[in-house]
Amino acid sequence: MKKLFALVFALMLLCTAAMAEGVDATTGASQVTTPETQMTQEEIKAMTLDYLRGFPLTKNEDGTTKEWAYREMYQIATVHGDMPGLSSVEFVLDPETMRLYCSSEKGTEKCVDIASNPNVVMYWYKQIPEDQYVPQVNDYFNSYGVQIKGTAKLMDGTEDTFFRGASLYMRTLYGPERWDAMDEATQKATIERVGGFNEWIEIIPTEYNVTSLFWSYNKEGSLRPQYYDPESPTFGKDPRQVLIIE
């Protein structure tokens, strides 16, 4: 059932893009935007970070979340010769730079593909759990996703971003108390040890596409008035919001 909903959701996204006049939905979807129906870049970034925040990493004394891990499972599409490759990988997002980092076993498909062709597309998707699904109430229109376009790099440790990116990843793996208790030399030695059997991967994004069909009905004259919310920041906006990373 979940796979069916995901497939329907993907097809609906393609149809939404195809309805834009004069647009090739296969190659030009991310360019189909109207300034008047886009939120500000700051708003789109805030929404992206909220969606991709992962689990609570640290908490305040009252139990509220102090810091999010920004660790999520993504699908990553790579180029494998003249064929596509697809893998599932947990990445940690750096909320300051919007770059993503992961550690992946050497020799796996994604690592081999990235070494020969850095172009990648990633996707993160949130849907209604099966046991909570109610047709016409909280169906796939309430699901949403984030597509990330950019390039990937197998890091060799000399990059300016290497230690920070690897540390963000390891901190979610070890836990903040244990990782923060290490001095920098121990942290670097631990990261180097992981690099002995895993590749460190950095994703350098060019854009984030945040999409929800829910928003297509959050407008005047909505055919689904239950989705009408004029106070929402997405009211009257495109079902796809594009964050450009300079």
FENQUIKA-V226760 format. One record per pair of residues at least 24 apart in sequence whose ideal C-beta (glycine too) atoms are under 8 Angstrom apart, sorted by the first residue. I is the first residue (numbers start at 1). J is the second residue. If there is no record, write none. Layout:
{{I,J} {I,J}}
//
This chain:
{{1,130} {1,133} {2,127} {2,130} {5,127} {5,128} {5,133} {5,139} {5,140} {5,143} {6,125} {6,127} {8,140} {9,125} {9,127} {9,140} {9,143} {9,145} {9,213} {12,140} {12,213} {13,211} {13,213} {13,240} {16,213} {16,216} {16,239} {16,240} {17,240} {29,240} {30,147} {30,149} {30,207} {30,209} {30,242} {32,240} {33,238} {33,240} {33,242} {34,238} {37,236} {37,237} {37,238} {38,237} {38,238} {38,241} {38,242} {39,233} {39,234} {39,237} {39,241} {41,243} {41,244} {43,233} {44,208} {44,210} {44,241} {44,242} {44,243} {45,98} {45,208} {45,243} {47,210} {47,233} {47,241} {48,98} {48,146} {48,208} {48,210} {48,243} {49,93} {49,95} {51,124} {51,126} {51,144} {51,146} {51,210} {52,93} {52,124} {52,146} {54,92} {54,93} {54,172} {57,171} {57,172} {57,176} {58,176} {67,176} {69,172} {70,94} {70,95} {70,168} {70,172} {71,169} {71,172} {72,124} {73,124} {74,100} {74,122} {74,123} {74,124} {74,148} {75,122} {75,123} {75,124} {75,125} {76,110} {76,120} {76,121} {76,122} {76,152} {77,120} {77,121} {77,122} {77,123} {78,109} {78,110} {78,113} {78,114} {78,117} {78,120} {78,152} {79,113} {79,116} {79,117} {79,119} {80,109} {80,112} {80,113} {85,109} {85,110} {85,113} {89,201} {91,122} {91,203} {92,165} {92,168} {92,169} {92,172} {94,164} {94,165} {94,168} {97,161} {98,205} {98,208} {98,243} {98,245} {99,161} {99,165} {99,202} {99,203} {99,204} {99,205} {100,148} {100,202} {100,203} {100,205} {101,165} {101,166} {101,168} {101,169} {101,200} {101,201} {101,202} {101,203} {102,169} {102,200} {102,201} {103,166} {103,169} {103,194} {103,198} {103,199} {103,200} {103,201} {104,198} {104,199} {104,201} {105,197} {105,198} {105,199} {106,197} {106,198} {106,199} {110,201} {111,154} {111,199} {111,201} {114,152} {114,153} {114,154} {114,201} {115,154} {118,151} {118,152} {118,153} {119,151} {119,152} {120,149} {120,150} {120,151} {120,152} {120,203} {121,147} {121,148} {121,149} {122,147} {122,148} {122,203} {123,147} {123,148} {124,148} {137,226} {140,213} {141,212} {141,213} {141,214} {141,216} {141,217} {141,224} {141,227} {142,212} {142,214} {143,212} {143,213} {143,214} {144,210} {144,211} {144,212} {144,214} {145,210} {145,211} {145,212} {146,208} {146,209} {146,210} {146,211} {147,208} {147,209} {147,211} {148,203} {148,205} {148,207} {148,208} {148,209} {149,205} {149,206} {149,207} {149,209} {150,203} {150,204} {150,205} {150,206} {150,207} {150,245} {151,203} {151,204} {151,206} {152,201} {152,202} {152,203} {152,204} {153,201} {153,202} {153,203} {153,204} {154,199} {154,200} {154,201} {155,199} {155,200} {155,201} {155,202} {157,192} {157,195} {157,200} {159,202} {161,202} {162,200} {162,202} {163,187} {163,188} {163,191} {165,200} {165,202} {166,191} {166,194} {166,200} {167,191} {170,194} {205,245} {206,244} {206,245} {207,242} {207,243} {207,244} {207,245} {208,242} {208,243} {208,245} {209,240} {209,241} {209,242} {209,243} {210,240} {210,241} {210,242} {210,243} {211,239} {211,240} {211,241} {212,239} {213,239} {214,239} {215,239}}
//
